[in-house]
Amino acid sequence: MNDKELKRMEGRWYLQYSGCPLWKRGSIDTISFNYDVQHKGEELVLHEQVEYRKNGKMKMKRGFEIPVEGTESFSWKGAGMNRIFRNGSRVLHLQEGILVLWFERTMSTPESIDVLTRKKHLNAQESTHILQLVANLPDAAPYLADLESVNIL
């Protein structure tokens, strides 16, 4: 992951579709991933803040997405109360306001993908376009059956 690609990821992304059971719970909604490019020594990393509403109360999870040199992958390291958690992820698609991420299995979640957009809400045409795009990503195919909309109005 080069510095230019990290800069393209910077900013707020809204989770639209996920295969992760955590995000598919009825008590969780309005999920956004917020990335800020920061220096950690000589390297650039993404400071990540995931915000979501659970049972009507705003919650957040903070950490760092640390690029794995020469790949499209990240090693995630939690911050604050999440500092003991670690996992890996990989960018499957990044363009046109659409970000598709693969996440490795953890102790509490299965291997899955998330589909994020710069737009908070999508119309039917946009949703159809995004789902077709994801269906054509070879690395996403094993996870399509578990993908569900999580950004319901």
C-alpha positions in Angstrom: 0.0 0.0 0.0 1.7 3.2 -1.1 1.3 6.6 0.4 -1.0 7.9 -2.4 -3.4 5.0 -1.8 -3.4 5.7 2.0 -4.4 9.3 1.2 -7.2 8.1 -1.0 -8.6 6.1 2.0 -8.4 9.1 4.3 -11.8 10.5 5.5 -15.2 9.1 6.4 -16.6 5.9 4.9 -20.1 4.5 5.6 -20.6 0.8 6.0 -23.2 -0.4 3.5 -22.8 -4.2 3.4 -21.0 -6.6 5.7 -20.5 -10.3 6.3 -19.4 -9.7 9.9 -22.1 -10.8 12.4 -21.1 -8.0 14.7 -22.4 -5.3 12.3 -25.5 -7.3 11.4 -27.0 -7.2 14.9 -30.3 -5.3 15.0 -29.1 -3.2 17.9 -26.2 -1.6 15.9 -26.6 1.0 13.2 -25.1 4.1 11.6 -21.6 2.6 11.2 -18.8 4.7 9.8 -15.0 4.2 9.4 -12.9 7.3 9.8 -9.3 7.2 8.5 -6.7 9.8 9.2 -3.2 9.4 7.7 -0.5 9.8 10.4 3.2 9.4 10.7 4.4 6.6 12.9 8.1 7.1 12.8 9.2 7.2 9.1 6.1 5.3 8.0 2.6 6.4 7.2 -0.3 4.6 8.9 -4.0 5.0 9.0 -5.5 6.0 12.4 -8.9 4.4 12.4 -11.9 5.4 14.4 -15.1 3.2 13.8 -18.2 4.9 15.1 -21.5 3.2 15.5 -24.8 3.5 17.4 -25.7 0.6 19.7 -29.1 0.6 21.4 -29.3 4.3 20.6 -25.9 5.3 22.2 -22.9 6.2 20.1 -19.8 3.9 20.6 -16.4 3.9 19.0 -13.5 1.6 18.4 -10.0 3.1 17.7 -6.9 1.6 16.3 -4.2 1.8 13.6 -4.2 0.2 10.2 -0.5 -0.5 9.6 0.4 -1.2 6.0 2.2 -4.5 5.3 5.0 -3.5 2.9 4.6 -4.5 -0.7 1.0 -5.6 -0.3 -2.6 -4.3 -0.2 -2.8 -5.6 3.4 -2.9 -4.0 6.8 -2.1 -5.2 10.3 -4.6 -3.7 12.7 -3.6 -2.8 16.2 -6.2 -1.5 18.6 -5.7 1.6 20.7 -7.1 2.4 24.2 -9.4 -0.3 25.5 -9.0 -2.2 22.2 -5.2 -2.3 22.4 -5.1 -6.1 23.1 -6.9 -6.8 19.8 -5.1 -7.4 16.5 -6.1 -8.6 13.1 -5.4 -8.3 9.4 -7.3 -6.8 6.5 -6.8 -6.3 2.8 -8.1 -3.8 0.3 -10.0 -5.7 -2.4 -11.2 -2.5 -4.2 -10.7 1.2 -3.9 -12.1 3.6 -6.4 -15.1 5.8 -7.3 -16.1 6.3 -3.6 -16.3 2.6 -3.0 -14.0 0.6 -0.6 -14.2 -3.1 -0.3 -12.2 -4.6 2.6 -11.5 -8.3 3.5 -11.0 -9.1 7.2 -9.3 -12.2 8.6 -11.0 -14.4 11.2 -10.7 -13.4 14.8 -11.6 -15.1 18.0 -15.1 -13.6 17.8 -15.7 -13.0 14.1 -15.5 -15.1 10.9 -13.4 -14.1 7.8 -15.6 -11.7 5.9 -15.8 -8.6 3.7 -17.2 -5.1 4.3 -18.4 -2.7 1.6 -18.1 1.0 2.4 -19.0 4.1 0.4 -18.4 7.9 0.8 -22.2 8.4 0.7 -24.2 7.8 3.8 -27.2 6.5 2.0 -27.5 4.8 -1.4 -30.4 4.7 -3.8 -31.5 1.4 -5.4 -29.5 2.1 -8.6 -26.3 2.8 -6.6 -26.8 -0.3 -4.5 -27.3 -2.5 -7.6 -24.1 -1.1 -9.2 -22.1 -1.7 -6.0 -23.3 -5.3 -5.5 -22.5 -6.1 -9.2 -19.0 -4.6 -8.8 -18.4 -6.7 -5.6 -19.8 -9.8 -7.4 -17.1 -9.4 -10.1 -14.2 -9.2 -7.6 -12.6 -12.6 -7.6 -11.4 -12.4 -4.0 -14.9 -11.4 -2.8 -16.7 -14.4 -4.2 -16.4 -16.7 -1.2 -18.1 -14.1 1.0 -21.0 -12.9 -1.1 -23.6 -15.3 0.5 -23.0 -13.8 3.9 -23.1 -10.1 2.8 -26.1 -8.2 4.2 -27.1 -4.5 4.1 -26.3 -2.8 7.4 -27.2 0.8 6.6 -30.9 0.6 6.6 -32.9 3.8 6.8 
